[in-house]
Amino acid sequence: MSKKPTEKSRSKKPNPNVALKYSGMVFQIFFALAIAVFIGQKLDERFGLDKPYLTALLTIVALPVVLYSVLKDIL
């Protein structure tokens, strides 16, 4: 007698797609902020600024944009 899988037994299995989805979001956040910092540093060098004003500005602008994108994907 073979048992058919019920809904309870199916829901206990971890879904690997969920893990891939969230790890992809982590990399998306990391790379977007890294690009913003890199561009900001290059602009600070180009304009000869003593303090990293443009690096901070681009990072502060990029963070809400990336978080909005991630939250849009989650919800």
N, CA, C and O atoms as a Tripos MOL2 file, in Angstrom:
@<TRIPOS>MOLECULE
protein
  300   299    75     0     0
PROTEIN
NO_CHARGES

@<TRIPOS>ATOM
      1 N           0.8280   -1.1740    0.0000 N.3       1 MET1
      2 CA          0.0000    0.0000    0.0000 C.3       1 MET1
      3 C           0.8750    1.2410    0.0000 C.2       1 MET1
      4 O           1.6370    1.4800    0.9360 O.2       1 MET1
      5 N           0.7590    1.9990   -1.0260 N.am      2 SER2
      6 CA          1.5510    3.2240   -1.0870 C.3       2 SER2
      7 C           0.7130    4.4060   -0.6140 C.2       2 SER2
      8 O          -0.4860    4.5000   -0.8750 O.2       2 SER2
      9 N           1.3790    5.2790    0.0730 N.am      3 LYS3
     10 CA          0.6900    6.4780    0.5790 C.3       3 LYS3
     11 C           0.8360    7.6060   -0.4210 C.2       3 LYS3
     12 O           1.9190    7.8280   -0.9640 O.2       3 LYS3
     13 N          -0.2250    8.2990   -0.6600 N.am      4 LYS4
     14 CA         -0.1540    9.4800   -1.4980 C.3       4 LYS4
     15 C           0.2530   10.6540   -0.6220 C.2       4 LYS4
     16 O          -0.2040   10.7630    0.5160 O.2       4 LYS4
     17 N           1.1120   11.5400   -1.1400 N.am      5 PRO5
     18 CA          1.5150   12.7040   -0.3290 C.3       5 PRO5
     19 C           0.3240   13.6340   -0.1050 C.2       5 PRO5
     20 O          -0.4090   13.9700   -1.0350 O.2       5 PRO5
     21 N           0.1590   14.0250    1.1040 N.am      6 THR6
     22 CA         -0.9210   14.9390    1.4450 C.3       6 THR6
     23 C          -0.4040   16.3690    1.4100 C.2       6 THR6
     24 O           0.7900   16.6150    1.2370 O.2       6 THR6
     25 N          -1.3160   17.2880    1.5750 N.am      7 GLU7
     26 CA         -0.9400   18.7020    1.5740 C.3       7 GLU7
     27 C           0.0100   19.0250    2.7180 C.2       7 GLU7
     28 O           0.9060   19.8550    2.5650 O.2       7 GLU7
     29 N          -0.1810   18.3690    3.8720 N.am      8 LYS8
     30 CA          0.6940   18.6310    5.0120 C.3       8 LYS8
     31 C           2.1280   18.2340    4.7170 C.2       8 LYS8
     32 O           3.0520   18.9840    5.0330 O.2       8 LYS8
     33 N           2.3310   17.0790    4.1230 N.am      9 SER9
     34 CA          3.6920   16.6240    3.8600 C.3       9 SER9
     35 C           4.3600   17.4570    2.7680 C.2       9 SER9
     36 O           5.5800   17.6260    2.7800 O.2       9 SER9
     37 N           3.5940   17.9650    1.8470 N.am     10 ARG10
     38 CA          4.1590   18.8090    0.7900 C.3      10 ARG10
     39 C           4.6020   20.1610    1.3220 C.2      10 ARG10
     40 O           5.6150   20.6960    0.8730 O.2      10 ARG10
     41 N           3.8700   20.7180    2.2610 N.am     11 SER11
     42 CA          4.1920   22.0510    2.7530 C.3      11 SER11
     43 C           5.4250   22.0510    3.6580 C.2      11 SER11
     44 O           5.9990   23.1130    3.8970 O.2      11 SER11
     45 N           5.8440   20.9030    4.1620 N.am     12 LYS12
     46 CA          7.0070   20.8370    5.0460 C.3      12 LYS12
     47 C           8.3160   20.8780    4.2740 C.2      12 LYS12
     48 O           9.3590   21.1800    4.8530 O.2      12 LYS12
     49 N           8.2840   20.5830    2.9930 N.am     13 LYS13
     50 CA          9.5070   20.6060    2.1980 C.3      13 LYS13
     51 C           9.9560   22.0440    1.9760 C.2      13 LYS13
     52 O           9.1430   22.8980    1.6240 O.2      13 LYS13
     53 N          11.2510   22.3230    2.1800 N.am     14 PRO14
     54 CA         11.7280   23.6810    1.9020 C.3      14 PRO14
     55 C          11.7260   23.9480    0.4000 C.2      14 PRO14
     56 O          12.0590   23.0790   -0.4060 O.2      14 PRO14
     57 N          11.3540   25.1330    0.0590 N.am     15 ASN15
     58 CA         11.2960   25.5240   -1.3410 C.3      15 ASN15
     59 C          12.6120   26.2060   -1.7110 C.2      15 ASN15
     60 O          12.8900   27.3020   -1.2240 O.2      15 ASN15
     61 N          13.4290   25.5800   -2.5640 N.am     16 PRO16
     62 CA         14.7260   26.1890   -2.8990 C.3      16 PRO16
     63 C          14.5920   27.4880   -3.6920 C.2      16 PRO16
     64 O          15.5070   28.3110   -3.6770 O.2      16 PRO16
     65 N          13.4800   27.6840   -4.3760 N.am     17 ASN17
     66 CA         13.2980   28.9080   -5.1460 C.3      17 ASN17
     67 C          13.2080   30.1290   -4.2420 C.2      17 ASN17
     68 O          13.6350   31.2150   -4.6330 O.2      17 ASN17
     69 N          12.6630   29.9710   -3.0450 N.am     18 VAL18
     70 CA         12.5530   31.0860   -2.1080 C.3      18 VAL18
     71 C          13.9430   31.5110   -1.6550 C.2      18 VAL18
     72 O          14.2320   32.7040   -1.5770 O.2      18 VAL18
     73 N          14.7950   30.5520   -1.3590 N.am     19 ALA19
     74 CA         16.1560   30.8650   -0.9390 C.3      19 ALA19
     75 C          16.9180   31.5720   -2.0560 C.2      19 ALA19
     76 O          17.6580   32.5220   -1.7980 O.2      19 ALA19
     77 N          16.7470   31.1260   -3.2680 N.am     20 LEU20
     78 CA         17.4140   31.7660   -4.3990 C.3      20 LEU20
     79 C          16.8920   33.1820   -4.6120 C.2      20 LEU20
     80 O          17.6540   34.0850   -4.9600 O.2      20 LEU20
     81 N          15.6070   33.3720   -4.4050 N.am     21 LYS21
     82 CA         15.0000   34.6900   -4.5820 C.3      21 LYS21
     83 C          15.6070   35.6900   -3.6000 C.2      21 LYS21
     84 O          15.9860   36.7970   -3.9830 O.2      21 LYS21
     85 N          15.6960   35.2890   -2.3240 N.am     22 TYR22
     86 CA         16.1980   36.2080   -1.3080 C.3      22 TYR22
     87 C          17.7080   36.4130   -1.4070 C.2      22 TYR22
     88 O          18.1960   37.5100   -1.1360 O.2      22 TYR22
     89 N          18.4400   35.3970   -1.7830 N.am     23 SER23
     90 CA         19.8850   35.5960   -1.9540 C.3      23 SER23
     91 C          20.1560   36.4970   -3.1560 C.2      23 SER23
     92 O          21.1190   37.2640   -3.1510 O.2      23 SER23
     93 N          19.3270   36.4090   -4.1710 N.am     24 GLY24
     94 CA         19.4640   37.3060   -5.3100 C.3      24 GLY24
     95 C          19.1970   38.7460   -4.9250 C.2      24 GLY24
     96 O          19.8350   39.6610   -5.4470 O.2      24 GLY24
     97 N          18.2500   38.9550   -4.0060 N.am     25 MET25
     98 CA         17.9630   40.3110   -3.5360 C.3      25 MET25
     99 C          19.1330   40.8860   -2.7470 C.2      25 MET25
    100 O          19.4180   42.0810   -2.8360 O.2      25 MET25
    101 N          19.8050   40.0450   -1.9810 N.am     26 VAL26
    102 CA         20.9750   40.4980   -1.2250 C.3      26 VAL26
    103 C          22.0610   40.9690   -2.1810 C.2      26 VAL26
    104 O          22.6630   42.0230   -1.9720 O.2      26 VAL26
    105 N          22.3090   40.2020   -3.2160 N.am     27 PHE27
    106 CA         23.3230   40.6030   -4.1930 C.3      27 PHE27
    107 C          22.9000   41.8640   -4.9430 C.2      27 PHE27
    108 O          23.7390   42.7020   -5.2720 O.2      27 PHE27
    109 N          21.6200   42.0000   -5.2080 N.am     28 GLN28
    110 CA         21.1210   43.2020   -5.8790 C.3      28 GLN28
    111 C          21.3870   44.4410   -5.0230 C.2      28 GLN28
    112 O          21.8460   45.4620   -5.5350 O.2      28 GLN28
    113 N          21.1060   44.3540   -3.7380 N.am     29 ILE29
    114 CA         21.3520   45.4740   -2.8300 C.3      29 ILE29
    115 C          22.8460   45.7790   -2.7720 C.2      29 ILE29
    116 O          23.2550   46.9340   -2.8870 O.2      29 ILE29
    117 N          23.6530   44.7420   -2.5930 N.am     30 PHE30
    118 CA         25.0940   44.9280   -2.4730 C.3      30 PHE30
    119 C          25.6850   45.5970   -3.7110 C.2      30 PHE30
    120 O          26.4210   46.5780   -3.5970 O.2      30 PHE30
    121 N          25.3710   45.0770   -4.8750 N.am     31 PHE31
    122 CA         25.9690   45.6170   -6.0960 C.3      31 PHE31
    123 C          25.4640   47.0210   -6.4170 C.2      31 PHE31
    124 O          26.2310   47.8480   -6.9100 O.2      31 PHE31
    125 N          24.2140   47.3000   -6.1510 N.am     32 ALA32
    126 CA         23.7000   48.6420   -6.4120 C.3      32 ALA32
    127 C          24.3920   49.6660   -5.5130 C.2      32 ALA32
    128 O          24.7690   50.7440   -5.9710 O.2      32 ALA32
    129 N          24.5570   49.3280   -4.2370 N.am     33 LEU33
    130 CA         25.2360   50.2570   -3.3330 C.3      33 LEU33
    131 C          26.7290   50.3570   -3.6610 C.2      33 LEU33
    132 O          27.3140   51.4350   -3.5560 O.2      33 LEU33
    133 N          27.3400   49.2520   -4.0540 N.am     34 ALA34
    134 CA         28.7560   49.2870   -4.4270 C.3      34 ALA34
    135 C          28.9770   50.1600   -5.6650 C.2      34 ALA34
    136 O          29.9650   50.8910   -5.7370 O.2      34 ALA34
    137 N          28.0800   50.0900   -6.6210 N.am     35 ILE35
    138 CA         28.1930   50.9280   -7.8170 C.3      35 ILE35
    139 C          27.9920   52.3930   -7.4550 C.2      35 ILE35
    140 O          28.6890   53.2620   -7.9810 O.2      35 ILE35
    141 N          27.0460   52.6770   -6.5620 N.am     36 ALA36
    142 CA         26.8140   54.0640   -6.1410 C.3      36 ALA36
    143 C          28.0460   54.6230   -5.4280 C.2      36 ALA36
    144 O          28.4270   55.7710   -5.6540 O.2      36 ALA36
    145 N          28.6640   53.8190   -4.5740 N.am     37 VAL37
    146 CA         29.8680   54.2680   -3.8690 C.3      37 VAL37
    147 C          31.0150   54.4740   -4.8620 C.2      37 VAL37
    148 O          31.7370   55.4670   -4.7740 O.2      37 VAL37
    149 N          31.1840   53.5550   -5.7910 N.am     38 PHE38
    150 CA         32.2650   53.6700   -6.7710 C.3      38 PHE38
    151 C          32.1040   54.9270   -7.6260 C.2      38 PHE38
    152 O          33.0630   55.6740   -7.8210 O.2      38 PHE38
    153 N          30.9090   55.1570   -8.1280 N.am     39 ILE39
    154 CA         30.6660   56.3460   -8.9540 C.3      39 ILE39
    155 C          30.8540   57.6120   -8.1280 C.2      39 ILE39
    156 O          31.4180   58.5940   -8.6110 O.2      39 ILE39
    157 N          30.3790   57.5930   -6.8730 N.am     40 GLY40
    158 CA         30.5530   58.7490   -6.0040 C.3      40 GLY40
    159 C          32.0170   59.0630   -5.7390 C.2      40 GLY40
    160 O          32.4090   60.2300   -5.7280 O.2      40 GLY40
    161 N          32.8280   58.0350   -5.5260 N.am     41 GLN41
    162 CA         34.2590   58.2500   -5.3060 C.3      41 GLN41
    163 C          34.9240   58.8310   -6.5460 C.2      41 GLN41
    164 O          35.7530   59.7350   -6.4440 O.2      41 GLN41
    165 N          34.5660   58.3210   -7.7000 N.am     42 LYS42
    166 CA         35.1460   58.8470   -8.9460 C.3      42 LYS42
    167 C          34.7300   60.3010   -9.1690 C.2      42 LYS42
    168 O          35.5390   61.1090   -9.6250 O.2      42 LYS42
    169 N          33.4880   60.6410   -8.8540 N.am     43 LEU43
    170 CA         33.0450   62.0250   -9.0110 C.3      43 LEU43
    171 C          33.7380   62.9440   -8.0000 C.2      43 LEU43
    172 O          34.0810   64.0800   -8.3290 O.2      43 LEU43
    173 N          33.9450   62.4610   -6.7800 N.am     44 ASP44
    174 CA         34.6690   63.2540   -5.7820 C.3      44 ASP44
    175 C          36.1020   63.5300   -6.2400 C.2      44 ASP44
    176 O          36.6140   64.6370   -6.0730 O.2      44 ASP44
    177 N          36.7390   62.5150   -6.8180 N.am     45 GLU45
    178 CA         38.0970   62.7040   -7.3480 C.3      45 GLU45
    179 C          38.0910   63.6910   -8.5140 C.2      45 GLU45
    180 O          38.9530   64.5640   -8.6110 O.2      45 GLU45
    181 N          37.1160   63.5360   -9.3850 N.am     46 ARG46
    182 CA         37.0420   64.3810  -10.5970 C.3      46 ARG46
    183 C          36.8600   65.8490  -10.2450 C.2      46 ARG46
    184 O          37.4750   66.7180  -10.8630 O.2      46 ARG46
    185 N          36.0130   66.1290   -9.2490 N.am     47 PHE47
    186 CA         35.7560   67.5090   -8.8640 C.3      47 PHE47
    187 C          36.7040   68.0050   -7.7820 C.2      47 PHE47
    188 O          36.6260   69.1650   -7.3770 O.2      47 PHE47
    189 N          37.5920   67.1490   -7.3130 N.am     48 GLY48
    190 CA         38.5970   67.5550   -6.3460 C.3      48 GLY48
    191 C          38.0410   67.9230   -4.9770 C.2      48 GLY48
    192 O          38.5520   68.8310   -4.3230 O.2      48 GLY48
    193 N          37.0120   67.2310   -4.5490 N.am     49 LEU49
    194 CA         36.4180   67.5230   -3.2480 C.3      49 LEU49
    195 C          37.2580   66.8900   -2.1320 C.2      49 LEU49
    196 O          37.7370   65.7640   -2.2640 O.2      49 LEU49
    197 N          37.4280   67.6360   -1.0320 N.am     50 ASP50
    198 CA         38.2210   67.1290    0.0840 C.3      50 ASP50
    199 C          37.4880   66.0300    0.8490 C.2      50 ASP50
    200 O          38.1000   65.0540    1.2830 O.2      50 ASP50
    201 N          36.2010   66.1910    1.0090 N.am     51 LYS51
    202 CA         35.3940   65.2110    1.7220 C.3      51 LYS51
    203 C          34.4900   64.4950    0.7310 C.2      51 LYS51
    204 O          34.1430   65.0630   -0.3050 O.2      51 LYS51
    205 N          34.1040   63.2650    1.0270 N.am     52 PRO52
    206 CA         33.3150   62.4680    0.0610 C.3      52 PRO52
    207 C          31.8340   62.8370    0.0330 C.2      52 PRO52
    208 O          30.9770   62.0140    0.3540 O.2      52 PRO52
    209 N          31.5410   64.0650   -0.3490 N.am     53 TYR53
    210 CA         30.1520   64.5170   -0.3800 C.3      53 TYR53
    211 C          29.3190   63.7700   -1.4160 C.2      53 TYR53
    212 O          28.1970   63.3520   -1.1310 O.2      53 TYR53
    213 N          29.8600   63.6060   -2.5980 N.am     54 LEU54
    214 CA         29.0940   62.9560   -3.6590 C.3      54 LEU54
    215 C          28.9470   61.4550   -3.4070 C.2      54 LEU54
    216 O          27.9400   60.8580   -3.7870 O.2      54 LEU54
    217 N          29.9360   60.8490   -2.7760 N.am     55 THR55
    218 CA         29.8200   59.4390   -2.4150 C.3      55 THR55
    219 C          28.6730   59.2440   -1.4360 C.2      55 THR55
    220 O          27.8550   58.3370   -1.5930 O.2      55 THR55
    221 N          28.6190   60.1040   -0.4260 N.am     56 ALA56
    222 CA         27.5410   60.0130    0.5590 C.3      56 ALA56
    223 C          26.1910   60.3030   -0.0910 C.2      56 ALA56
    224 O          25.2080   59.6170    0.1900 O.2      56 ALA56
    225 N          26.1360   61.2930   -0.9410 N.am     57 LEU57
    226 CA         24.8760   61.6590   -1.5950 C.3      57 LEU57
    227 C          24.3500   60.5290   -2.4730 C.2      57 LEU57
    228 O          23.1700   60.1870   -2.4050 O.2      57 LEU57
    229 N          25.2150   59.9520   -3.2900 N.am     58 LEU58
    230 CA         24.7710   58.8720   -4.1700 C.3      58 LEU58
    231 C          24.3610   57.6290   -3.3800 C.2      58 LEU58
    232 O          23.4250   56.9280   -3.7630 O.2      58 LEU58
    233 N          25.0560   57.3590   -2.2850 N.am     59 THR59
    234 CA         24.6840   56.2120   -1.4580 C.3      59 THR59
    235 C          23.3320   56.4340   -0.7970 C.2      59 THR59
    236 O          22.5040   55.5240   -0.7370 O.2      59 THR59
    237 N          23.1140   57.6410   -0.3030 N.am     60 ILE60
    238 CA         21.8420   57.9570    0.3420 C.3      60 ILE60
    239 C          20.6960   57.9320   -0.6650 C.2      60 ILE60
    240 O          19.5810   57.5460   -0.3140 O.2      60 ILE60
    241 N          20.9440   58.3300   -1.8930 N.am     61 VAL61
    242 CA         19.9070   58.3000   -2.9230 C.3      61 VAL61
    243 C          19.6660   56.8710   -3.4030 C.2      61 VAL61
    244 O          18.5250   56.4930   -3.6710 O.2      61 VAL61
    245 N          20.7260   56.0770   -3.5140 N.am     62 ALA62
    246 CA         20.5980   54.7150   -4.0360 C.3      62 ALA62
    247 C          19.9050   53.7800   -3.0540 C.2      62 ALA62
    248 O          19.1930   52.8670   -3.4730 O.2      62 ALA62
    249 N          20.1000   53.9910   -1.7590 N.am     63 LEU63
    250 CA         19.5360   53.0780   -0.7710 C.3      63 LEU63
    251 C          18.0090   53.0000   -0.8260 C.2      63 LEU63
    252 O          17.4750   51.8930   -0.8970 O.2      63 LEU63
    253 N          17.2820   54.1190   -0.7970 N.am     64 PRO64
    254 CA         15.8150   53.9910   -0.8950 C.3      64 PRO64
    255 C          15.3410   53.4160   -2.2330 C.2      64 PRO64
    256 O          14.3330   52.7120   -2.2890 O.2      64 PRO64
    257 N          16.0610   53.7130   -3.2890 N.am     65 VAL65
    258 CA         15.6830   53.1830   -4.6050 C.3      65 VAL65
    259 C          15.8120   51.6620   -4.6130 C.2      65 VAL65
    260 O          14.9250   50.9610   -5.1000 O.2      65 VAL65
    261 N          16.9050   51.1640   -4.0770 N.am     66 VAL66
    262 CA         17.1270   49.7180   -4.0420 C.3      66 VAL66
    263 C          16.1390   49.0510   -3.0870 C.2      66 VAL66
    264 O          15.5970   47.9910   -3.4020 O.2      66 VAL66
    265 N          15.9040   49.6500   -1.9440 N.am     67 LEU67
    266 CA         14.9550   49.0760   -0.9960 C.3      67 LEU67
    267 C          13.5450   49.0490   -1.5670 C.2      67 LEU67
    268 O          12.8040   48.0930   -1.3360 O.2      67 LEU67
    269 N          13.1660   50.0790   -2.3040 N.am     68 TYR68
    270 CA         11.8550   50.0860   -2.9540 C.3      68 TYR68
    271 C          11.7600   48.9360   -3.9650 C.2      68 TYR68
    272 O          10.7470   48.2400   -4.0400 O.2      68 TYR68
    273 N          12.8170   48.7560   -4.7250 N.am     69 SER69
    274 CA         12.8310   47.6910   -5.7200 C.3      69 SER69
    275 C          12.6990   46.3130   -5.0600 C.2      69 SER69
    276 O          11.9560   45.4560   -5.5370 O.2      69 SER69
    277 N          13.4240   46.1140   -3.9660 N.am     70 VAL70
    278 CA         13.3810   44.8390   -3.2630 C.3      70 VAL70
    279 C          12.0020   44.6160   -2.6390 C.2      70 VAL70
    280 O          11.4410   43.5260   -2.7450 O.2      70 VAL70
    281 N          11.4620   45.6330   -1.9970 N.am     71 LEU71
    282 CA         10.1390   45.4950   -1.3870 C.3      71 LEU71
    283 C           9.0610   45.2580   -2.4230 C.2      71 LEU71
    284 O           8.0960   44.5390   -2.1650 O.2      71 LEU71
    285 N           9.2150   45.8550   -3.5870 N.am     72 LYS72
    286 CA          8.2610   45.6270   -4.6690 C.3      72 LYS72
    287 C           8.3090   44.1680   -5.1140 C.2      72 LYS72
    288 O           7.2720   43.5890   -5.4380 O.2      72 LYS72
    289 N           9.5000   43.5660   -5.1330 N.am     73 ASP73
    290 CA          9.6300   42.1700   -5.5140 C.3      73 ASP73
    291 C           9.0510   41.2350   -4.4530 C.2      73 ASP73
    292 O           8.4900   40.1900   -4.7810 O.2      73 ASP73
    293 N           9.1890   41.6150   -3.1840 N.am     74 ILE74
    294 CA          8.6890   40.7750   -2.0940 C.3      74 ILE74
    295 C           7.1690   40.7920   -2.0560 C.2      74 ILE74
    296 O           6.5260   39.7490   -1.9430 O.2      74 ILE74
    297 N           6.6120   41.9760   -2.1510 N.am     75 LEU75
    298 CA          5.1510   42.1110   -2.0240 C.3      75 LEU75
    299 C           4.5200   41.9290   -3.3570 C.2      75 LEU75
    300 O           3.2970   42.0030   -3.4760 O.2      75 LEU75
@<TRIPOS>BOND
     1     1     2 1
     2     2     3 1
     3     3     4 2
     4     3     5 am
     5     5     6 1
     6     6     7 1
     7     7     8 2
     8     7     9 am
     9     9    10 1
    10    10    11 1
    11    11    12 2
    12    11    13 am
    13    13    14 1
    14    14    15 1
    15    15    16 2
    16    15    17 am
    17    17    18 1
    18    18    19 1
    19    19    20 2
    20    19    21 am
    21    21    22 1
    22    22    23 1
    23    23    24 2
    24    23    25 am
    25    25    26 1
    26    26    27 1
    27    27    28 2
    28    27    29 am
    29    29    30 1
    30    30    31 1
    31    31    32 2
    32    31    33 am
    33    33    34 1
    34    34    35 1
    35    35    36 2
    36    35    37 am
    37    37    38 1
    38    38    39 1
    39    39    40 2
    40    39    41 am
    41    41    42 1
    42    42    43 1
    43    43    44 2
    44    43    45 am
    45    45    46 1
    46    46    47 1
    47    47    48 2
    48    47    49 am
    49    49    50 1
    50    50    51 1
    51    51    52 2
    52    51    53 am
    53    53    54 1
    54    54    55 1
    55    55    56 2
    56    55    57 am
    57    57    58 1
    58    58    59 1
    59    59    60 2
    60    59    61 am
    61    61    62 1
    62    62    63 1
    63    63    64 2
    64    63    65 am
    65    65    66 1
    66    66    67 1
    67    67    68 2
    68    67    69 am
    69    69    70 1
    70    70    71 1
    71    71    72 2
    72    71    73 am
    73    73    74 1
    74    74    75 1
    75    75    76 2
    76    75    77 am
    77    77    78 1
    78    78    79 1
    79    79    80 2
    80    79    81 am
    81    81    82 1
    82    82    83 1
    83    83    84 2
    84    83    85 am
    85    85    86 1
    86    86    87 1
    87    87    88 2
    88    87    89 am
    89    89    90 1
    90    90    91 1
    91    91    92 2
    92    91    93 am
    93    93    94 1
    94    94    95 1
    95    95    96 2
    96    95    97 am
    97    97    98 1
    98    98    99 1
    99    99   100 2
   100    99   101 am
   101   101   102 1
   102   102   103 1
   103   103   104 2
   104   103   105 am
   105   105   106 1
   106   106   107 1
   107   107   108 2
   108   107   109 am
   109   109   110 1
   110   110   111 1
   111   111   112 2
   112   111   113 am
   113   113   114 1
   114   114   115 1
   115   115   116 2
   116   115   117 am
   117   117   118 1
   118   118   119 1
   119   119   120 2
   120   119   121 am
   121   121   122 1
   122   122   123 1
   123   123   124 2
   124   123   125 am
   125   125   126 1
   126   126   127 1
   127   127   128 2
   128   127   129 am
   129   129   130 1
   130   130   131 1
   131   131   132 2
   132   131   133 am
   133   133   134 1
   134   134   135 1
   135   135   136 2
   136   135   137 am
   137   137   138 1
   138   138   139 1
   139   139   140 2
   140   139   141 am
   141   141   142 1
   142   142   143 1
   143   143   144 2
   144   143   145 am
   145   145   146 1
   146   146   147 1
   147   147   148 2
   148   147   149 am
   149   149   150 1
   150   150   151 1
   151   151   152 2
   152   151   153 am
   153   153   154 1
   154   154   155 1
   155   155   156 2
   156   155   157 am
   157   157   158 1
   158   158   159 1
   159   159   160 2
   160   159   161 am
   161   161   162 1
   162   162   163 1
   163   163   164 2
   164   163   165 am
   165   165   166 1
   166   166   167 1
   167   167   168 2
   168   167   169 am
   169   169   170 1
   170   170   171 1
   171   171   172 2
   172   171   173 am
   173   173   174 1
   174   174   175 1
   175   175   176 2
   176   175   177 am
   177   177   178 1
   178   178   179 1
   179   179   180 2
   180   179   181 am
   181   181   182 1
   182   182   183 1
   183   183   184 2
   184   183   185 am
   185   185   186 1
   186   186   187 1
   187   187   188 2
   188   187   189 am
   189   189   190 1
   190   190   191 1
   191   191   192 2
   192   191   193 am
   193   193   194 1
   194   194   195 1
   195   195   196 2
   196   195   197 am
   197   197   198 1
   198   198   199 1
   199   199   200 2
   200   199   201 am
   201   201   202 1
   202   202   203 1
   203   203   204 2
   204   203   205 am
   205   205   206 1
   206   206   207 1
   207   207   208 2
   208   207   209 am
   209   209   210 1
   210   210   211 1
   211   211   212 2
   212   211   213 am
   213   213   214 1
   214   214   215 1
   215   215   216 2
   216   215   217 am
   217   217   218 1
   218   218   219 1
   219   219   220 2
   220   219   221 am
   221   221   222 1
   222   222   223 1
   223   223   224 2
   224   223   225 am
   225   225   226 1
   226   226   227 1
   227   227   228 2
   228   227   229 am
   229   229   230 1
   230   230   231 1
   231   231   232 2
   232   231   233 am
   233   233   234 1
   234   234   235 1
   235   235   236 2
   236   235   237 am
   237   237   238 1
   238   238   239 1
   239   239   240 2
   240   239   241 am
   241   241   242 1
   242   242   243 1
   243   243   244 2
   244   243   245 am
   245   245   246 1
   246   246   247 1
   247   247   248 2
   248   247   249 am
   249   249   250 1
   250   250   251 1
   251   251   252 2
   252   251   253 am
   253   253   254 1
   254   254   255 1
   255   255   256 2
   256   255   257 am
   257   257   258 1
   258   258   259 1
   259   259   260 2
   260   259   261 am
   261   261   262 1
   262   262   263 1
   263   263   264 2
   264   263   265 am
   265   265   266 1
   266   266   267 1
   267   267   268 2
   268   267   269 am
   269   269   270 1
   270   270   271 1
   271   271   272 2
   272   271   273 am
   273   273   274 1
   274   274   275 1
   275   275   276 2
   276   275   277 am
   277   277   278 1
   278   278   279 1
   279   279   280 2
   280   279   281 am
   281   281   282 1
   282   282   283 1
   283   283   284 2
   284   283   285 am
   285   285   286 1
   286   286   287 1
   287   287   288 2
   288   287   289 am
   289   289   290 1
   290   290   291 1
   291   291   292 2
   292   291   293 am
   293   293   294 1
   294   294   295 1
   295   295   296 2
   296   295   297 am
   297   297   298 1
   298   298   299 1
   299   299   300 2
@<TRIPOS>SUBSTRUCTURE
     1 MET1         2 RESIDUE 1 A MET
     2 SER2         6 RESIDUE 1 A SER
     3 LYS3        10 RESIDUE 1 A LYS
     4 LYS4        14 RESIDUE 1 A LYS
     5 PRO5        18 RESIDUE 1 A PRO
     6 THR6        22 RESIDUE 1 A THR
     7 GLU7        26 RESIDUE 1 A GLU
     8 LYS8        30 RESIDUE 1 A LYS
     9 SER9        34 RESIDUE 1 A SER
    10 ARG10       38 RESIDUE 1 A ARG
    11 SER11       42 RESIDUE 1 A SER
    12 LYS12       46 RESIDUE 1 A LYS
    13 LYS13       50 RESIDUE 1 A LYS
    14 PRO14       54 RESIDUE 1 A PRO
    15 ASN15       58 RESIDUE 1 A ASN
    16 PRO16       62 RESIDUE 1 A PRO
    17 ASN17       66 RESIDUE 1 A ASN
    18 VAL18       70 RESIDUE 1 A VAL
    19 ALA19       74 RESIDUE 1 A ALA
    20 LEU20       78 RESIDUE 1 A LEU
    21 LYS21       82 RESIDUE 1 A LYS
    22 TYR22       86 RESIDUE 1 A TYR
    23 SER23       90 RESIDUE 1 A SER
    24 GLY24       94 RESIDUE 1 A GLY
    25 MET25       98 RESIDUE 1 A MET
    26 VAL26      102 RESIDUE 1 A VAL
    27 PHE27      106 RESIDUE 1 A PHE
    28 GLN28      110 RESIDUE 1 A GLN
    29 ILE29      114 RESIDUE 1 A ILE
    30 PHE30      118 RESIDUE 1 A PHE
    31 PHE31      122 RESIDUE 1 A PHE
    32 ALA32      126 RESIDUE 1 A ALA
    33 LEU33      130 RESIDUE 1 A LEU
    34 ALA34      134 RESIDUE 1 A ALA
    35 ILE35      138 RESIDUE 1 A ILE
    36 ALA36      142 RESIDUE 1 A ALA
    37 VAL37      146 RESIDUE 1 A VAL
    38 PHE38      150 RESIDUE 1 A PHE
    39 ILE39      154 RESIDUE 1 A ILE
    40 GLY40      158 RESIDUE 1 A GLY
    41 GLN41      162 RESIDUE 1 A GLN
    42 LYS42      166 RESIDUE 1 A LYS
    43 LEU43      170 RESIDUE 1 A LEU
    44 ASP44      174 RESIDUE 1 A ASP
    45 GLU45      178 RESIDUE 1 A GLU
    46 ARG46      182 RESIDUE 1 A ARG
    47 PHE47      186 RESIDUE 1 A PHE
    48 GLY48      190 RESIDUE 1 A GLY
    49 LEU49      194 RESIDUE 1 A LEU
    50 ASP50      198 RESIDUE 1 A ASP
    51 LYS51      202 RESIDUE 1 A LYS
    52 PRO52      206 RESIDUE 1 A PRO
    53 TYR53      210 RESIDUE 1 A TYR
    54 LEU54      214 RESIDUE 1 A LEU
    55 THR55      218 RESIDUE 1 A THR
    56 ALA56      222 RESIDUE 1 A ALA
    57 LEU57      226 RESIDUE 1 A LEU
    58 LEU58      230 RESIDUE 1 A LEU
    59 THR59      234 RESIDUE 1 A THR
    60 ILE60      238 RESIDUE 1 A ILE
    61 VAL61      242 RESIDUE 1 A VAL
    62 ALA62      246 RESIDUE 1 A ALA
    63 LEU63      250 RESIDUE 1 A LEU
    64 PRO64      254 RESIDUE 1 A PRO
    65 VAL65      258 RESIDUE 1 A VAL
    66 VAL66      262 RESIDUE 1 A VAL
    67 LEU67      266 RESIDUE 1 A LEU
    68 TYR68      270 RESIDUE 1 A TYR
    69 SER69      274 RESIDUE 1 A SER
    70 VAL70      278 RESIDUE 1 A VAL
    71 LEU71      282 RESIDUE 1 A LEU
    72 LYS72      286 RESIDUE 1 A LYS
    73 ASP73      290 RESIDUE 1 A ASP
    74 ILE74      294 RESIDUE 1 A ILE
    75 LEU75      298 RESIDUE 1 A LEU
